[in-house]
Amino acid sequence: MGVVHVSNPATGEIIHSLQTSTKEEVTAKVDKAQLAFPSWKALTAYDRSKLLIAWAAMIRENRQELGELITLENGKPLAEALGEVDYAVSYIDWYAEEAKRIYGRTIPTHVPNKRLSVTRQPIGVVAAITPWNFPAAMMTRKAAPALAAGCTFIVKPAEETPLTTIRLIELAHRAGIPEDAVQYVLADAPMVGEIFTSHKAVRKITFTGSTAVGKLLLSQCAQTVKHATMELGGHAPIIVAEDANIAVAVEQTIIAKYRNAGQTCVSPNRLIVHENIAATFTEALVAKVKELKVGNGMEADVSVGPVINRKGFDKIQDQIQDALSKGADAAVGGGHNVDEEQGFYFVEPTVLTNVSADAKIMTEETFGPVIPIVTFKELDEAIAIANDSLYGLATYFFTESYKTGTYLSENLDYGIVGWNDGIISAAHAPFGGMKESGMGREGGTEGIEPYLETKYVSMSL
């Protein structure tokens, strides 16, 4: 048993210390989830729906507290944190209704004395591993459909931001959801991953995080043939066509790129701008980036908070320095405010121009408030640059032409497409990627499917 110190990334101050669980304690919690499964599964869909609605109401009553908690342990501006709480609740709202929409079907029979039917049933115990960048929304996006389907749920939150998840689960219990039906564990990540993927009671793994860890979990899941949903890395491009509305493109790029200090899986990582408008677009973008204030997210006028930790900061700085060494220019930003002793890391919102194609930032996910600009002449050239990636989670483009937009949306190899839109996520829409960005979808009607098994019944009369 160890201790996790949760610190405020804006100040380095330790805000809470938590005991971690042993291997035996984690296993015991999975066992409890298995014991709770039959009774939770036996509830009607309407009863589960009512409990989810009650949970959502509890979260709304504690919205301000949860928002402040997210900002304290994650660093994002309070306005963004409150928006995340609303986003998190939207998943509970949606799946409270989807619980009542789990339908089977009757199949026309091929002989007179048979009846053929298909039913859906919960898959069993679900184990989730969630990231630090959206500690509320990534938890509810997994828990809500699992619970709605009749599964019991156990989650390991990131060690950087466990407090939000713990509070959400406390509120779930206060709303009436049984304690063993929704639980959390806080322990060594590799150890938890090994238990989740090897325990015979766990029938599904759902993970949001890096592609490298996702691959490891998938290989471990193979040993017990567990179902898995993987929402992994991204390297989102933005294509700005020659006919784009530049004001809209700049506004939406700012929103998409610099929220949560660029630390989102759908954050744009490459700007691909038509050469005829590149200068005008860059000038407009730089002017808006200069208006962004960096600082403690609890301050009302701050729009960009800190980077989560030293590891994240080092990666960002490595990409910036690599790009500059290969001929890039910092049109704005490039600096930082770091206090190693206190333990906080701020990076200035940065736009890089004249970026070489072989710069690291053109192929590696950044997870920071930095974006490079490259230019294109022909649309197919932009598509080729955008698709030249191992990842395929999200992409964005800006054009006023229906023909151009349709061509782009059909030829970009990404699971989520923003057309003149920088805010692309919604509880009622499927979220997920292609290629090494993962497998499966979360959100929408598709989001409850991974928590259900299909059963076919052939009855002879």
Helices and strands as residue ranges (DSSP letters): E 3-7, E 14-19, H 23-42, H 45-61, H 63-74, H 78-98, G 99-101, E 105-107, E 114-122, E 125-129, H 137-149, E 152-156, H 162-174, E 182-184, H 189-198, E 202-208, H 211-221, E 227-231, E 236-240, H 246-258, G 259-262, E 268-274, H 278-289, H 310-325, E 329-332, E 336-339, E 344-347, E 350-353, G 360-362, E 370-376, H 379-387, E 391-392, E 394-398, H 402-411, E 416-419, E 434-435, E 438-439, G 445-451, E 452-460
